[in-house]
Amino acid sequence: MELSVRRPAQVLRLALVVALALTVGAVLFAPTALAATFRSATSSGWGPSPAAGKSAAENNARAELNQQAAAAGEVCSGVSVTTRHLYTAPDGSAWIYEATASGNCEVPSSTPPSYTVPRTETQQAGGASPSVAVANGSQAARAALLAAGQACTGYSTTSSLVYSAPGGAWWIYNVTVSATCTH
């Protein structure tokens, strides 16, 4: 019995066709994996006390992270925040902190979110004018809502004056933001 040179070539060709078919099948029919993207955002904040300054920085960092994720069409989960003290005014009237919010962000499933959970958050904030104080409080309250609810709609905002410094140099407001959220 004599070996033909054609036989090994045919076997090799058949093996290559099978390998190619398996590779194409694996690529076409593999489930799509939605990998989470680790994101972080750093922001600063200040307030008339250490707790207010730290809270403002943390809320600002969360808001920045949520804005980054929203721009990419993502929603973040498992968000953690680290905070560090930057500066205290010599008279103790202002405490400045820096915070970094980090979490895994991913594109939500194609099914639209179900906005079923009513949420309300109140934050106290200050500013050099009533409108700045309310805007600071609104931003902080929205960030707190998004941190708890991930995605919200139907925002409404109310505010109430807590304190105004003599001469109108400083204003402090309690700002309440309500919305309907996904979680």
NUSE-665940 format. One record per residue (C-alpha): x, z, y; residue in three letters; chain. Coordinates in nm, 2 decimals. Layout:
N
<rec u="X" w="Z" v="Y" residuo="Ala" cadena="A"/>
...
END
This chain:
183
<rec u="0.00" w="0.00" v="0.00" residuo="Met" cadena="A"/>
<rec u="0.14" w="-0.11" v="0.33" residuo="Glu" cadena="A"/>
<rec u="0.08" w="0.07" v="0.66" residuo="Leu" cadena="A"/>
<rec u="-0.06" w="-0.14" v="0.93" residuo="Ser" cadena="A"/>
<rec u="0.07" w="-0.10" v="1.29" residuo="Val" cadena="A"/>
<rec u="-0.28" w="-0.17" v="1.41" residuo="Arg" cadena="A"/>
<rec u="-0.43" w="0.14" v="1.24" residuo="Arg" cadena="A"/>
<rec u="-0.24" w="0.41" v="1.44" residuo="Pro" cadena="A"/>
<rec u="-0.32" w="0.22" v="1.77" residuo="Ala" cadena="A"/>
<rec u="-0.69" w="0.21" v="1.68" residuo="Gln" cadena="A"/>
<rec u="-0.69" w="0.58" v="1.60" residuo="Val" cadena="A"/>
<rec u="-0.51" w="0.66" v="1.93" residuo="Leu" cadena="A"/>
<rec u="-0.76" w="0.45" v="2.13" residuo="Arg" cadena="A"/>
<rec u="-1.06" w="0.62" v="1.96" residuo="Leu" cadena="A"/>
<rec u="-0.91" w="0.96" v="2.04" residuo="Ala" cadena="A"/>
<rec u="-0.87" w="0.86" v="2.40" residuo="Leu" cadena="A"/>
<rec u="-1.23" w="0.74" v="2.43" residuo="Val" cadena="A"/>
<rec u="-1.36" w="1.06" v="2.28" residuo="Val" cadena="A"/>
<rec u="-1.15" w="1.28" v="2.51" residuo="Ala" cadena="A"/>
<rec u="-1.26" w="1.08" v="2.81" residuo="Leu" cadena="A"/>
<rec u="-1.63" w="1.11" v="2.71" residuo="Ala" cadena="A"/>
<rec u="-1.59" w="1.49" v="2.66" residuo="Leu" cadena="A"/>
<rec u="-1.43" w="1.52" v="3.00" residuo="Thr" cadena="A"/>
<rec u="-1.69" w="1.32" v="3.18" residuo="Val" cadena="A"/>
<rec u="-1.97" w="1.52" v="3.00" residuo="Gly" cadena="A"/>
<rec u="-1.81" w="1.85" v="3.10" residuo="Ala" cadena="A"/>
<rec u="-1.79" w="1.75" v="3.46" residuo="Val" cadena="A"/>
<rec u="-2.14" w="1.60" v="3.49" residuo="Leu" cadena="A"/>
<rec u="-2.32" w="1.87" v="3.31" residuo="Phe" cadena="A"/>
<rec u="-2.13" w="2.18" v="3.41" residuo="Ala" cadena="A"/>
<rec u="-2.34" w="2.44" v="3.60" residuo="Pro" cadena="A"/>
<rec u="-2.25" w="2.46" v="3.97" residuo="Thr" cadena="A"/>
<rec u="-2.08" w="2.77" v="4.06" residuo="Ala" cadena="A"/>
<rec u="-2.15" w="2.92" v="4.40" residuo="Leu" cadena="A"/>
<rec u="-1.83" w="3.12" v="4.48" residuo="Ala" cadena="A"/>
<rec u="-1.86" w="3.39" v="4.74" residuo="Ala" cadena="A"/>
<rec u="-1.63" w="3.36" v="5.04" residuo="Thr" cadena="A"/>
<rec u="-1.46" w="3.68" v="5.15" residuo="Phe" cadena="A"/>
<rec u="-1.50" w="3.71" v="5.53" residuo="Arg" cadena="A"/>
<rec u="-1.40" w="3.96" v="5.79" residuo="Ser" cadena="A"/>
<rec u="-1.46" w="4.00" v="6.16" residuo="Ala" cadena="A"/>
<rec u="-1.30" w="4.24" v="6.41" residuo="Thr" cadena="A"/>
<rec u="-1.46" w="4.36" v="6.73" residuo="Ser" cadena="A"/>
<rec u="-1.44" w="4.64" v="6.97" residuo="Ser" cadena="A"/>
<rec u="-1.69" w="4.87" v="7.13" residuo="Gly" cadena="A"/>
<rec u="-1.71" w="5.17" v="7.36" residuo="Trp" cadena="A"/>
<rec u="-1.94" w="5.45" v="7.45" residuo="Gly" cadena="A"/>
<rec u="-1.96" w="5.78" v="7.64" residuo="Pro" cadena="A"/>
<rec u="-1.87" w="5.98" v="7.33" residuo="Ser" cadena="A"/>
<rec u="-1.66" w="5.92" v="7.02" residuo="Pro" cadena="A"/>
<rec u="-1.97" w="5.87" v="6.80" residuo="Ala" cadena="A"/>
<rec u="-2.12" w="5.62" v="7.05" residuo="Ala" cadena="A"/>
<rec u="-1.79" w="5.43" v="7.08" residuo="Gly" cadena="A"/>
<rec u="-1.74" w="5.41" v="6.70" residuo="Lys" cadena="A"/>
<rec u="-2.10" w="5.31" v="6.64" residuo="Ser" cadena="A"/>
<rec u="-2.08" w="5.03" v="6.90" residuo="Ala" cadena="A"/>
<rec u="-1.76" w="4.89" v="6.75" residuo="Ala" cadena="A"/>
<rec u="-1.90" w="4.90" v="6.40" residuo="Glu" cadena="A"/>
<rec u="-2.22" w="4.73" v="6.51" residuo="Asn" cadena="A"/>
<rec u="-2.04" w="4.47" v="6.70" residuo="Asn" cadena="A"/>
<rec u="-1.81" w="4.39" v="6.40" residuo="Ala" cadena="A"/>
<rec u="-2.11" w="4.36" v="6.17" residuo="Arg" cadena="A"/>
<rec u="-2.29" w="4.13" v="6.42" residuo="Ala" cadena="A"/>
<rec u="-1.97" w="3.91" v="6.45" residuo="Glu" cadena="A"/>
<rec u="-1.95" w="3.89" v="6.06" residuo="Leu" cadena="A"/>
<rec u="-2.32" w="3.80" v="6.04" residuo="Asn" cadena="A"/>
<rec u="-2.27" w="3.53" v="6.31" residuo="Gln" cadena="A"/>
<rec u="-1.97" w="3.38" v="6.12" residuo="Gln" cadena="A"/>
<rec u="-2.17" w="3.38" v="5.79" residuo="Ala" cadena="A"/>
<rec u="-2.48" w="3.23" v="5.96" residuo="Ala" cadena="A"/>
<rec u="-2.27" w="2.95" v="6.11" residuo="Ala" cadena="A"/>
<rec u="-2.16" w="2.86" v="5.75" residuo="Ala" cadena="A"/>
<rec u="-2.51" w="2.89" v="5.61" residuo="Gly" cadena="A"/>
<rec u="-2.42" w="3.21" v="5.42" residuo="Glu" cadena="A"/>
<rec u="-2.55" w="3.56" v="5.38" residuo="Val" cadena="A"/>
<rec u="-2.31" w="3.86" v="5.34" residuo="Cys" cadena="A"/>
<rec u="-2.34" w="4.14" v="5.09" residuo="Ser" cadena="A"/>
<rec u="-2.13" w="4.45" v="5.01" residuo="Gly" cadena="A"/>
<rec u="-2.02" w="4.48" v="5.37" residuo="Val" cadena="A"/>
<rec u="-1.77" w="4.76" v="5.45" residuo="Ser" cadena="A"/>
<rec u="-1.65" w="4.86" v="5.79" residuo="Val" cadena="A"/>
<rec u="-1.32" w="5.02" v="5.89" residuo="Thr" cadena="A"/>
<rec u="-1.28" w="5.17" v="6.24" residuo="Thr" cadena="A"/>
<rec u="-0.98" w="5.29" v="6.45" residuo="Arg" cadena="A"/>
<rec u="-0.96" w="5.46" v="6.78" residuo="His" cadena="A"/>
<rec u="-0.80" w="5.25" v="7.05" residuo="Leu" cadena="A"/>
<rec u="-0.83" w="5.44" v="7.38" residuo="Tyr" cadena="A"/>
<rec u="-1.00" w="5.73" v="7.56" residuo="Thr" cadena="A"/>
<rec u="-1.04" w="5.73" v="7.94" residuo="Ala" cadena="A"/>
<rec u="-0.84" w="6.00" v="8.11" residuo="Pro" cadena="A"/>
<rec u="-1.16" w="6.18" v="8.22" residuo="Asp" cadena="A"/>
<rec u="-1.32" w="6.15" v="7.87" residuo="Gly" cadena="A"/>
<rec u="-1.60" w="5.93" v="8.00" residuo="Ser" cadena="A"/>
<rec u="-1.53" w="5.63" v="7.77" residuo="Ala" cadena="A"/>
<rec u="-1.42" w="5.61" v="7.41" residuo="Trp" cadena="A"/>
<rec u="-1.30" w="5.27" v="7.28" residuo="Ile" cadena="A"/>
<rec u="-1.28" w="5.18" v="6.92" residuo="Tyr" cadena="A"/>
<rec u="-1.20" w="4.87" v="6.71" residuo="Glu" cadena="A"/>
<rec u="-1.38" w="4.79" v="6.39" residuo="Ala" cadena="A"/>
<rec u="-1.34" w="4.54" v="6.11" residuo="Thr" cadena="A"/>
<rec u="-1.64" w="4.44" v="5.90" residuo="Ala" cadena="A"/>
<rec u="-1.56" w="4.27" v="5.56" residuo="Ser" cadena="A"/>
<rec u="-1.78" w="4.14" v="5.28" residuo="Gly" cadena="A"/>
<rec u="-1.85" w="3.86" v="5.03" residuo="Asn" cadena="A"/>
<rec u="-2.06" w="3.59" v="5.19" residuo="Cys" cadena="A"/>
<rec u="-2.23" w="3.31" v="5.00" residuo="Glu" cadena="A"/>
<rec u="-2.49" w="3.03" v="5.05" residuo="Val" cadena="A"/>
<rec u="-2.83" w="3.17" v="4.94" residuo="Pro" cadena="A"/>
<rec u="-3.02" w="3.00" v="4.66" residuo="Ser" cadena="A"/>
<rec u="-3.23" w="2.70" v="4.76" residuo="Ser" cadena="A"/>
<rec u="-3.55" w="2.90" v="4.75" residuo="Thr" cadena="A"/>
<rec u="-3.65" w="3.01" v="5.09" residuo="Pro" cadena="A"/>
<rec u="-3.61" w="3.38" v="5.17" residuo="Pro" cadena="A"/>
<rec u="-3.91" w="3.61" v="5.14" residuo="Ser" cadena="A"/>
<rec u="-3.95" w="3.80" v="5.47" residuo="Tyr" cadena="A"/>
<rec u="-4.16" w="4.10" v="5.35" residuo="Thr" cadena="A"/>
<rec u="-3.98" w="4.42" v="5.46" residuo="Val" cadena="A"/>
<rec u="-4.06" w="4.55" v="5.81" residuo="Pro" cadena="A"/>
<rec u="-3.76" w="4.72" v="5.96" residuo="Arg" cadena="A"/>
<rec u="-3.69" w="4.90" v="6.28" residuo="Thr" cadena="A"/>
<rec u="-3.36" w="5.02" v="6.43" residuo="Glu" cadena="A"/>
<rec u="-3.30" w="5.22" v="6.74" residuo="Thr" cadena="A"/>
<rec u="-2.96" w="5.23" v="6.91" residuo="Gln" cadena="A"/>
<rec u="-2.84" w="5.40" v="7.23" residuo="Gln" cadena="A"/>
<rec u="-2.62" w="5.20" v="7.46" residuo="Ala" cadena="A"/>
<rec u="-2.49" w="5.22" v="7.81" residuo="Gly" cadena="A"/>
<rec u="-2.38" w="4.97" v="8.07" residuo="Gly" cadena="A"/>
<rec u="-2.31" w="4.93" v="8.44" residuo="Ala" cadena="A"/>
<rec u="-2.66" w="4.80" v="8.50" residuo="Ser" cadena="A"/>
<rec u="-3.00" w="4.84" v="8.32" residuo="Pro" cadena="A"/>
<rec u="-2.99" w="4.48" v="8.18" residuo="Ser" cadena="A"/>
<rec u="-2.63" w="4.53" v="8.04" residuo="Val" cadena="A"/>
<rec u="-2.73" w="4.86" v="7.88" residuo="Ala" cadena="A"/>
<rec u="-3.04" w="4.71" v="7.72" residuo="Val" cadena="A"/>
<rec u="-2.84" w="4.40" v="7.60" residuo="Ala" cadena="A"/>
<rec u="-2.57" w="4.62" v="7.44" residuo="Asn" cadena="A"/>
<rec u="-2.84" w="4.83" v="7.27" residuo="Gly" cadena="A"/>
<rec u="-3.03" w="4.52" v="7.15" residuo="Ser" cadena="A"/>
<rec u="-2.71" w="4.37" v="7.00" residuo="Gln" cadena="A"/>
<rec u="-2.63" w="4.69" v="6.82" residuo="Ala" cadena="A"/>
<rec u="-2.98" w="4.74" v="6.69" residuo="Ala" cadena="A"/>
<rec u="-2.99" w="4.37" v="6.56" residuo="Arg" cadena="A"/>
<rec u="-2.66" w="4.42" v="6.39" residuo="Ala" cadena="A"/>
<rec u="-2.79" w="4.73" v="6.22" residuo="Ala" cadena="A"/>
<rec u="-3.11" w="4.55" v="6.11" residuo="Leu" cadena="A"/>
<rec u="-2.91" w="4.26" v="5.97" residuo="Leu" cadena="A"/>
<rec u="-2.67" w="4.49" v="5.79" residuo="Ala" cadena="A"/>
<rec u="-2.97" w="4.65" v="5.61" residuo="Ala" cadena="A"/>
<rec u="-3.20" w="4.35" v="5.57" residuo="Gly" cadena="A"/>
<rec u="-2.95" w="4.05" v="5.54" residuo="Gln" cadena="A"/>
<rec u="-3.19" w="3.80" v="5.70" residuo="Ala" cadena="A"/>
<rec u="-3.46" w="3.89" v="5.95" residuo="Cys" cadena="A"/>
<rec u="-3.73" w="3.71" v="6.16" residuo="Thr" cadena="A"/>
<rec u="-3.99" w="3.79" v="6.42" residuo="Gly" cadena="A"/>
<rec u="-3.77" w="4.02" v="6.64" residuo="Tyr" cadena="A"/>
<rec u="-3.93" w="4.24" v="6.91" residuo="Ser" cadena="A"/>
<rec u="-3.74" w="4.47" v="7.14" residuo="Thr" cadena="A"/>
<rec u="-3.85" w="4.77" v="7.35" residuo="Thr" cadena="A"/>
<rec u="-3.63" w="5.00" v="7.55" residuo="Ser" cadena="A"/>
<rec u="-3.66" w="5.34" v="7.73" residuo="Ser" cadena="A"/>
<rec u="-3.43" w="5.49" v="7.99" residuo="Leu" cadena="A"/>
<rec u="-3.23" w="5.79" v="7.87" residuo="Val" cadena="A"/>
<rec u="-3.00" w="5.85" v="8.17" residuo="Tyr" cadena="A"/>
<rec u="-2.88" w="5.70" v="8.49" residuo="Ser" cadena="A"/>
<rec u="-2.58" w="5.83" v="8.67" residuo="Ala" cadena="A"/>
<rec u="-2.61" w="5.93" v="9.03" residuo="Pro" cadena="A"/>
<rec u="-2.58" w="5.62" v="9.25" residuo="Gly" cadena="A"/>
<rec u="-2.66" w="5.39" v="8.96" residuo="Gly" cadena="A"/>
<rec u="-2.30" w="5.36" v="8.83" residuo="Ala" cadena="A"/>
<rec u="-2.40" w="5.40" v="8.47" residuo="Trp" cadena="A"/>
<rec u="-2.72" w="5.35" v="8.27" residuo="Trp" cadena="A"/>
<rec u="-2.81" w="5.46" v="7.92" residuo="Ile" cadena="A"/>
<rec u="-3.10" w="5.32" v="7.72" residuo="Tyr" cadena="A"/>
<rec u="-3.25" w="5.37" v="7.38" residuo="Asn" cadena="A"/>
<rec u="-3.33" w="5.02" v="7.25" residuo="Val" cadena="A"/>
<rec u="-3.56" w="4.96" v="6.95" residuo="Thr" cadena="A"/>
<rec u="-3.56" w="4.63" v="6.77" residuo="Val" cadena="A"/>
<rec u="-3.82" w="4.56" v="6.50" residuo="Ser" cadena="A"/>
<rec u="-3.83" w="4.26" v="6.26" residuo="Ala" cadena="A"/>
<rec u="-3.94" w="4.15" v="5.92" residuo="Thr" cadena="A"/>
<rec u="-3.65" w="4.12" v="5.68" residuo="Cys" cadena="A"/>
<rec u="-3.57" w="3.99" v="5.33" residuo="Thr" cadena="A"/>
<rec u="-3.45" w="4.33" v="5.19" residuo="His" cadena="A"/>
END
